[in-house]
């Protein structure tokens, strides 16, 4: 027996199973005509040898027929009409015609940022509360929380949270005890239910990983308000890696974890500079600007289903 990669860029399986008269099945719904239309497009556009259209036996979803499965895109179309074949052609076959733009590689794994992607955060909320117990105003405190080398050391794990707290006491005149400080420091997150729901839909079919610039208390608090984080397939955190994004080391750790080539990973982050760093390493990337746009992107790539299609498996 020999094992090798499929010789086809795309392989379409069209169910043409025929059942008894009067019983719903793909053949009665026009499966043969759908197959012939796809085969005609392949022949007319010089895609023979790149695309294979095959007849399929029963896919066990007769009530939803006709059914068409597209691999390696992992797309399953149900209740397909002859007119809707054009949509399958446009999405999966037209980009393969010579002279068309090269389609992106299929996505086999996802990397998600934490802050302002899976949970929302507001440093100013903590700064306002801490300002009442410190020797400076909230705006100046917020700049420290974003830009201070002290915060970088904490987020890269070079100093403990206890050392971070003691340094803040000296630097800003902080008058909060350690436990009181932690309560305020962590109280900057709120869940984003819509983006979390999208990731929940991906988890059964794709490896999904967290990649975040964060510190231990922030991450542990985020886990408490976002149980989804413990259902991801793994995580890469700056305080554990010793580097913040966009340092290449944190992305390389994610690659080691995912065991998938960069072009087959979709990286989702809210910051353009971090997105660009990921692209330079070969990742596909999506800048998060809300759950609606992310949903559209995932549907476009076939990672989650639309109302008219279902993921195979």
C-alpha positions as a LaTeX table, in Angstrom:
\begin{tabular}{lrrr}
\hline
Residue & $x$ (\AA) & $y$ (\AA) & $z$ (\AA) \\
\hline
Unk1 & 0.00 & 0.00 & 0.00 \\
Unk2 & 1.19 & 3.50 & $-0.83$ \\
Unk3 & 0.22 & 6.68 & 0.99 \\
Unk4 & 0.65 & 10.13 & $-0.56$ \\
Unk5 & $-0.99$ & 13.53 & $-0.72$ \\
Unk6 & $-4.02$ & 13.86 & $-2.93$ \\
Unk7 & $-3.08$ & 14.88 & $-6.50$ \\
Unk8 & $-6.04$ & 17.29 & $-6.58$ \\
Unk9 & $-6.15$ & 20.84 & $-5.22$ \\
Unk10 & $-9.91$ & 20.45 & $-4.72$ \\
Unk11 & $-12.04$ & 17.32 & $-4.60$ \\
Unk12 & $-15.83$ & 17.71 & $-4.75$ \\
Unk13 & $-18.13$ & 14.86 & $-3.77$ \\
Unk14 & $-21.69$ & 15.10 & $-5.06$ \\
Unk15 & $-24.22$ & 12.70 & $-3.62$ \\
Unk16 & $-26.20$ & 10.96 & $-6.37$ \\
Unk17 & $-27.64$ & 8.22 & $-4.18$ \\
Unk18 & $-31.05$ & 7.04 & $-5.41$ \\
Unk19 & $-33.73$ & 5.73 & $-3.09$ \\
Unk20 & $-37.19$ & 4.36 & $-3.78$ \\
Unk21 & $-39.68$ & 6.56 & $-5.61$ \\
Unk22 & $-41.32$ & 9.06 & $-3.31$ \\
Unk23 & $-38.50$ & 8.93 & $-0.74$ \\
Unk24 & $-36.38$ & 12.07 & $-0.37$ \\
Unk25 & $-32.84$ & 11.60 & $-1.67$ \\
Unk26 & $-30.06$ & 13.52 & $-3.41$ \\
Unk27 & $-30.71$ & 11.93 & $-6.79$ \\
Unk28 & $-34.38$ & 12.92 & $-6.80$ \\
Unk29 & $-33.34$ & 16.46 & $-5.85$ \\
Unk30 & $-31.07$ & 16.88 & $-8.87$ \\
Unk31 & $-27.74$ & 15.48 & $-7.70$ \\
Unk32 & $-26.78$ & 14.21 & $-11.18$ \\
Unk33 & $-27.42$ & 17.59 & $-12.80$ \\
Unk34 & $-25.37$ & 19.34 & $-10.08$ \\
Unk35 & $-22.47$ & 16.95 & $-10.67$ \\
Unk36 & $-22.59$ & 17.47 & $-14.44$ \\
Unk37 & $-22.61$ & 21.27 & $-14.08$ \\
Unk38 & $-19.53$ & 21.14 & $-11.86$ \\
Unk39 & $-17.75$ & 18.76 & $-14.24$ \\
Unk40 & $-18.56$ & 21.02 & $-17.19$ \\
Unk41 & $-17.03$ & 24.01 & $-15.42$ \\
Unk42 & $-13.86$ & 22.04 & $-14.60$ \\
Unk43 & $-13.46$ & 20.94 & $-18.23$ \\
Unk44 & $-14.25$ & 24.35 & $-19.75$ \\
Unk45 & $-11.75$ & 26.18 & $-17.53$ \\
Unk46 & $-8.75$ & 23.88 & $-17.84$ \\
Unk47 & $-8.97$ & 22.57 & $-14.29$ \\
Unk48 & $-8.77$ & 18.87 & $-15.14$ \\
Unk49 & $-6.00$ & 17.34 & $-13.05$ \\
Unk50 & $-6.39$ & 20.09 & $-10.43$ \\
Unk51 & $-10.03$ & 19.49 & $-9.52$ \\
Unk52 & $-11.92$ & 16.21 & $-9.29$ \\
Unk53 & $-15.71$ & 15.97 & $-9.20$ \\
Unk54 & $-16.79$ & 12.57 & $-7.93$ \\
Unk55 & $-20.13$ & 10.86 & $-7.46$ \\
Unk56 & $-20.77$ & 9.99 & $-3.84$ \\
Unk57 & $-22.90$ & 7.32 & $-2.29$ \\
Unk58 & $-25.26$ & 8.14 & 0.56 \\
Unk59 & $-23.95$ & 10.82 & 2.94 \\
Unk60 & $-26.64$ & 9.89 & 5.48 \\
Unk61 & $-28.33$ & 13.30 & 5.26 \\
Unk62 & $-30.94$ & 12.44 & 2.66 \\
Unk63 & $-33.54$ & 14.82 & 4.09 \\
Unk64 & $-31.12$ & 17.72 & 3.50 \\
Unk65 & $-30.17$ & 16.71 & $-0.04$ \\
Unk66 & $-28.79$ & 17.31 & $-2.51$ \\
Unk67 & $-25.47$ & 17.36 & $-0.63$ \\
Unk68 & $-22.07$ & 18.50 & $-1.91$ \\
Unk69 & $-18.83$ & 18.17 & 0.06 \\
Unk70 & $-15.68$ & 20.14 & $-0.84$ \\
Unk71 & $-12.25$ & 19.04 & 0.33 \\
Unk72 & $-9.76$ & 20.06 & 1.67 \\
Unk73 & $-11.96$ & 23.07 & 2.48 \\
Unk74 & $-14.13$ & 20.99 & 4.84 \\
Unk75 & $-17.32$ & 22.53 & 3.45 \\
Unk76 & $-20.60$ & 20.70 & 3.24 \\
Unk77 & $-23.45$ & 22.25 & 1.26 \\
Unk78 & $-26.99$ & 20.97 & 1.76 \\
Unk79 & $-30.24$ & 21.53 & $-0.14$ \\
Unk80 & $-28.20$ & 22.64 & $-3.15$ \\
Unk81 & $-30.14$ & 23.81 & $-6.21$ \\
Unk82 & $-28.75$ & 23.90 & $-9.73$ \\
Unk83 & $-28.68$ & 27.71 & $-9.59$ \\
Unk84 & $-26.73$ & 27.66 & $-6.31$ \\
Unk85 & $-23.93$ & 25.62 & $-7.89$ \\
Unk86 & $-22.61$ & 28.97 & $-9.14$ \\
Unk87 & $-21.88$ & 29.97 & $-5.53$ \\
Unk88 & $-19.85$ & 26.79 & $-4.97$ \\
Unk89 & $-17.96$ & 27.47 & $-8.21$ \\
Unk90 & $-17.27$ & 31.10 & $-7.30$ \\
Unk91 & $-15.96$ & 30.29 & $-3.83$ \\
Unk92 & $-13.99$ & 27.10 & $-4.45$ \\
Unk93 & $-13.18$ & 26.70 & $-8.15$ \\
Unk94 & $-13.00$ & 30.12 & $-9.84$ \\
Unk95 & $-9.85$ & 31.15 & $-7.88$ \\
Unk96 & $-8.03$ & 28.15 & $-9.39$ \\
Unk97 & $-8.44$ & 29.32 & $-12.97$ \\
Unk98 & $-5.04$ & 30.36 & $-14.43$ \\
Unk99 & $-4.58$ & 34.09 & $-13.97$ \\
Unk100 & $-6.87$ & 34.28 & $-10.95$ \\
Unk101 & $-5.47$ & 35.47 & $-7.61$ \\
Unk102 & $-3.79$ & 32.66 & $-5.65$ \\
Unk103 & $-6.26$ & 31.52 & $-2.95$ \\
Unk104 & $-5.09$ & 31.48 & 0.66 \\
Unk105 & $-4.06$ & 28.18 & 2.20 \\
Unk106 & $-6.80$ & 26.38 & 4.13 \\
Unk107 & $-6.86$ & 27.31 & 7.82 \\
Unk108 & $-6.01$ & 24.38 & 10.11 \\
Unk109 & $-5.54$ & 26.22 & 13.44 \\
Unk110 & $-6.37$ & 29.54 & 15.10 \\
Unk111 & $-4.46$ & 31.90 & 17.39 \\
Unk112 & $-6.54$ & 34.37 & 19.42 \\
Unk113 & $-5.39$ & 37.38 & 21.39 \\
Unk114 & $-7.03$ & 37.87 & 24.79 \\
Unk115 & $-7.58$ & 41.57 & 25.53 \\
Unk116 & $-10.17$ & 43.30 & 23.35 \\
Unk117 & $-10.75$ & 40.07 & 21.43 \\
Unk118 & $-12.07$ & 37.44 & 23.88 \\
Unk119 & $-12.50$ & 39.85 & 26.79 \\
Unk120 & $-12.72$ & 43.62 & 26.83 \\
Unk121 & $-10.41$ & 45.59 & 29.08 \\
Unk122 & $-10.01$ & 49.16 & 30.27 \\
Unk123 & $-6.78$ & 50.18 & 32.02 \\
Unk124 & $-8.31$ & 53.56 & 32.79 \\
Unk125 & $-10.88$ & 51.90 & 35.06 \\
Unk126 & $-8.09$ & 50.62 & 37.31 \\
Unk127 & $-6.17$ & 53.90 & 37.02 \\
Unk128 & $-9.15$ & 55.90 & 38.31 \\
Unk129 & $-9.54$ & 53.66 & 41.33 \\
Unk130 & $-5.81$ & 53.48 & 42.08 \\
Unk131 & $-5.46$ & 57.27 & 41.73 \\
Unk132 & $-7.45$ & 57.66 & 44.94 \\
Unk133 & $-4.64$ & 55.78 & 46.71 \\
Unk134 & $-1.60$ & 57.18 & 44.91 \\
Unk135 & 0.32 & 60.38 & 44.35 \\
Unk136 & $-0.71$ & 61.04 & 40.73 \\
Unk137 & $-3.77$ & 61.35 & 38.52 \\
Unk138 & $-5.46$ & 58.60 & 36.48 \\
Unk139 & $-4.12$ & 59.79 & 33.10 \\
Unk140 & $-0.52$ & 59.61 & 34.26 \\
Unk141 & $-1.16$ & 56.27 & 35.93 \\
Unk142 & $-2.67$ & 54.90 & 32.73 \\
Unk143 & 0.49 & 55.87 & 30.81 \\
Unk144 & 2.53 & 53.96 & 33.38 \\
Unk145 & 0.29 & 50.91 & 33.00 \\
Unk146 & 0.73 & 50.99 & 29.23 \\
Unk147 & 4.30 & 52.23 & 28.75 \\
Unk148 & 6.36 & 51.74 & 31.90 \\
Unk149 & 9.42 & 49.43 & 31.79 \\
Unk150 & 8.14 & 48.19 & 35.14 \\
Unk151 & 4.96 & 46.87 & 33.52 \\
Unk152 & 6.98 & 45.29 & 30.71 \\
Unk153 & 9.12 & 43.48 & 33.30 \\
Unk154 & 5.95 & 42.22 & 35.00 \\
Unk155 & 4.30 & 41.13 & 31.73 \\
Unk156 & 7.48 & 39.33 & 30.64 \\
Unk157 & 7.73 & 37.52 & 33.96 \\
Unk158 & 11.04 & 39.05 & 35.06 \\
Unk159 & 9.54 & 40.30 & 38.33 \\
Unk160 & 6.83 & 38.76 & 40.49 \\
Unk161 & 3.53 & 40.48 & 41.19 \\
Unk162 & 4.68 & 41.09 & 44.76 \\
Unk163 & 7.79 & 42.87 & 43.44 \\
Unk164 & 5.61 & 44.78 & 40.98 \\
Unk165 & 3.38 & 45.95 & 43.84 \\
Unk166 & 6.35 & 47.05 & 45.96 \\
Unk167 & 7.84 & 48.97 & 43.02 \\
Unk168 & 4.53 & 50.75 & 42.43 \\
Unk169 & 4.44 & 51.76 & 46.07 \\
Unk170 & 7.82 & 53.45 & 45.64 \\
Unk171 & 7.21 & 54.86 & 42.13 \\
Unk172 & 3.70 & 56.28 & 42.45 \\
Unk173 & 3.24 & 56.47 & 46.20 \\
Unk174 & 0.71 & 53.63 & 46.21 \\
Unk175 & $-1.05$ & 53.28 & 49.55 \\
Unk176 & $-2.93$ & 50.02 & 48.86 \\
Unk177 & $-1.99$ & 46.73 & 50.50 \\
Unk178 & $-1.19$ & 43.79 & 48.25 \\
Unk179 & $-4.61$ & 42.10 & 48.31 \\
Unk180 & $-6.46$ & 45.40 & 47.88 \\
Unk181 & $-4.16$ & 46.29 & 45.00 \\
Unk182 & $-4.80$ & 42.95 & 43.25 \\
Unk183 & $-8.56$ & 43.46 & 43.49 \\
Unk184 & $-8.31$ & 46.85 & 41.76 \\
Unk185 & $-5.54$ & 45.84 & 39.32 \\
Unk186 & $-7.56$ & 42.88 & 38.03 \\
Unk187 & $-10.90$ & 44.64 & 37.82 \\
Unk188 & $-10.45$ & 45.83 & 34.22 \\
Unk189 & $-11.99$ & 42.94 & 32.27 \\
Unk190 & $-15.50$ & 42.25 & 31.01 \\
Unk191 & $-16.44$ & 39.23 & 28.87 \\
Unk192 & $-17.23$ & 39.58 & 25.17 \\
Unk193 & $-19.98$ & 36.96 & 24.76 \\
Unk194 & $-20.28$ & 37.33 & 20.98 \\
Unk195 & $-16.61$ & 36.72 & 20.18 \\
Unk196 & $-16.46$ & 33.90 & 22.72 \\
Unk197 & $-19.47$ & 32.25 & 21.06 \\
Unk198 & $-17.65$ & 32.25 & 17.72 \\
Unk199 & $-14.62$ & 30.55 & 19.25 \\
Unk200 & $-16.90$ & 27.99 & 20.92 \\
Unk201 & $-18.13$ & 27.07 & 17.44 \\
Unk202 & $-14.57$ & 26.56 & 16.20 \\
Unk203 & $-13.26$ & 24.44 & 19.08 \\
Unk204 & $-14.88$ & 21.11 & 18.06 \\
Unk205 & $-13.30$ & 21.27 & 14.58 \\
Unk206 & $-10.07$ & 23.27 & 14.88 \\
Unk207 & $-7.19$ & 23.59 & 17.34 \\
Unk208 & $-7.61$ & 27.03 & 18.95 \\
Unk209 & $-4.86$ & 28.67 & 21.01 \\
Unk210 & $-4.48$ & 31.81 & 23.09 \\
Unk211 & $-1.52$ & 34.13 & 22.48 \\
Unk212 & $-1.45$ & 37.08 & 24.85 \\
Unk213 & 0.67 & 39.86 & 26.32 \\
Unk214 & $-0.37$ & 39.56 & 29.93 \\
Unk215 & 0.75 & 38.95 & 33.51 \\
Unk216 & $-0.16$ & 36.17 & 35.91 \\
Unk217 & $-2.83$ & 37.96 & 38.02 \\
Unk218 & $-4.55$ & 39.37 & 34.93 \\
Unk219 & $-4.63$ & 35.98 & 33.24 \\
Unk220 & $-5.85$ & 34.12 & 36.33 \\
Unk221 & $-8.63$ & 36.69 & 36.76 \\
Unk222 & $-9.56$ & 36.46 & 33.06 \\
Unk223 & $-9.89$ & 32.65 & 33.48 \\
Unk224 & $-12.41$ & 33.17 & 36.25 \\
Unk225 & $-14.67$ & 35.42 & 34.18 \\
Unk226 & $-14.07$ & 33.62 & 30.86 \\
Unk227 & $-14.24$ & 29.81 & 31.33 \\
Unk228 & $-13.71$ & 29.45 & 27.58 \\
Unk229 & $-9.97$ & 30.01 & 28.17 \\
Unk230 & $-9.68$ & 26.61 & 29.83 \\
Unk231 & $-11.39$ & 24.92 & 26.86 \\
Unk232 & $-8.85$ & 26.17 & 24.33 \\
Unk233 & $-6.28$ & 23.69 & 23.11 \\
Unk234 & $-3.35$ & 25.59 & 24.62 \\
Unk235 & $-1.98$ & 29.02 & 25.44 \\
Unk236 & 1.13 & 31.12 & 24.92 \\
Unk237 & 1.49 & 33.87 & 27.54 \\
Unk238 & 4.15 & 36.58 & 27.61 \\
Unk239 & 4.93 & 36.17 & 31.32 \\
Unk240 & 5.64 & 32.47 & 30.74 \\
Unk241 & 7.57 & 32.89 & 27.47 \\
Unk242 & 9.61 & 35.89 & 28.69 \\
Unk243 & 8.76 & 38.03 & 25.65 \\
Unk244 & 5.93 & 40.31 & 24.60 \\
Unk245 & 4.42 & 40.35 & 21.15 \\
Unk246 & 5.69 & 41.38 & 18.60 \\
Unk247 & 8.91 & 39.57 & 19.60 \\
Unk248 & 9.29 & 36.56 & 17.25 \\
Unk249 & 9.93 & 34.22 & 20.18 \\
Unk250 & 6.33 & 34.31 & 21.37 \\
Unk251 & 5.03 & 33.50 & 17.89 \\
Unk252 & 7.57 & 30.69 & 17.53 \\
Unk253 & 6.31 & 29.19 & 20.79 \\
Unk254 & 2.80 & 29.24 & 19.34 \\
Unk255 & 4.04 & 27.42 & 16.24 \\
Unk256 & 5.68 & 24.75 & 18.39 \\
Unk257 & 2.40 & 24.29 & 20.21 \\
Unk258 & 0.14 & 24.22 & 17.15 \\
Unk259 & 2.43 & 22.04 & 14.98 \\
Unk260 & 0.92 & 23.67 & 11.89 \\
Unk261 & 2.82 & 25.71 & 9.24 \\
Unk262 & 2.33 & 29.51 & 9.57 \\
Unk263 & 0.34 & 29.85 & 6.27 \\
Unk264 & $-2.26$ & 27.43 & 7.68 \\
Unk265 & $-2.84$ & 29.45 & 10.88 \\
Unk266 & $-5.28$ & 32.36 & 11.19 \\
Unk267 & $-4.08$ & 34.84 & 13.82 \\
Unk268 & $-6.71$ & 37.20 & 15.31 \\
Unk269 & $-5.60$ & 40.30 & 17.23 \\
Unk270 & $-6.92$ & 43.83 & 17.73 \\
Unk271 & $-3.58$ & 45.63 & 17.21 \\
Unk272 & $-2.34$ & 46.30 & 13.69 \\
Unk273 & 1.35 & 46.26 & 14.70 \\
Unk274 & 0.97 & 42.77 & 16.17 \\
Unk275 & $-1.05$ & 41.59 & 13.16 \\
Unk276 & 1.74 & 42.83 & 10.88 \\
Unk277 & 4.36 & 40.99 & 12.94 \\
Unk278 & 2.35 & 37.79 & 12.50 \\
Unk279 & 2.07 & 38.32 & 8.76 \\
Unk280 & 5.85 & 38.77 & 8.49 \\
Unk281 & 6.22 & 35.30 & 9.99 \\
Unk282 & 3.81 & 33.84 & 7.44 \\
Unk283 & 0.53 & 33.74 & 9.38 \\
Unk284 & $-2.79$ & 34.56 & 7.80 \\
Unk285 & $-4.27$ & 37.31 & 9.95 \\
Unk286 & $-7.48$ & 39.11 & 10.80 \\
Unk287 & $-7.59$ & 42.37 & 12.74 \\
Unk288 & $-10.39$ & 42.12 & 15.27 \\
Unk289 & $-12.80$ & 45.05 & 14.99 \\
Unk290 & $-15.87$ & 43.37 & 16.41 \\
Unk291 & $-17.58$ & 39.99 & 16.46 \\
Unk292 & $-19.71$ & 40.73 & 13.38 \\
Unk293 & $-16.66$ & 41.23 & 11.14 \\
Unk294 & $-14.94$ & 38.18 & 12.63 \\
Unk295 & $-18.05$ & 36.09 & 11.96 \\
Unk296 & $-18.08$ & 37.26 & 8.35 \\
Unk297 & $-14.40$ & 36.34 & 7.97 \\
Unk298 & $-14.90$ & 32.89 & 9.46 \\
Unk299 & $-17.91$ & 32.23 & 7.24 \\
Unk300 & $-16.00$ & 33.42 & 4.17 \\
Unk301 & $-13.26$ & 30.93 & 4.94 \\
Unk302 & $-15.71$ & 28.12 & 5.64 \\
Unk303 & $-14.60$ & 27.75 & 9.25 \\
Unk304 & $-18.14$ & 28.18 & 10.58 \\
Unk305 & $-21.39$ & 27.49 & 8.82 \\
Unk306 & $-23.78$ & 29.96 & 7.26 \\
Unk307 & $-27.51$ & 29.44 & 7.19 \\
Unk308 & $-27.18$ & 27.49 & 3.92 \\
Unk309 & $-24.12$ & 25.34 & 4.66 \\
Unk310 & $-22.80$ & 23.06 & 7.35 \\
Unk311 & $-19.30$ & 22.00 & 8.32 \\
Unk312 & $-18.48$ & 18.44 & 7.42 \\
Unk313 & $-18.07$ & 16.04 & 10.32 \\
\hline
\end{tabular}
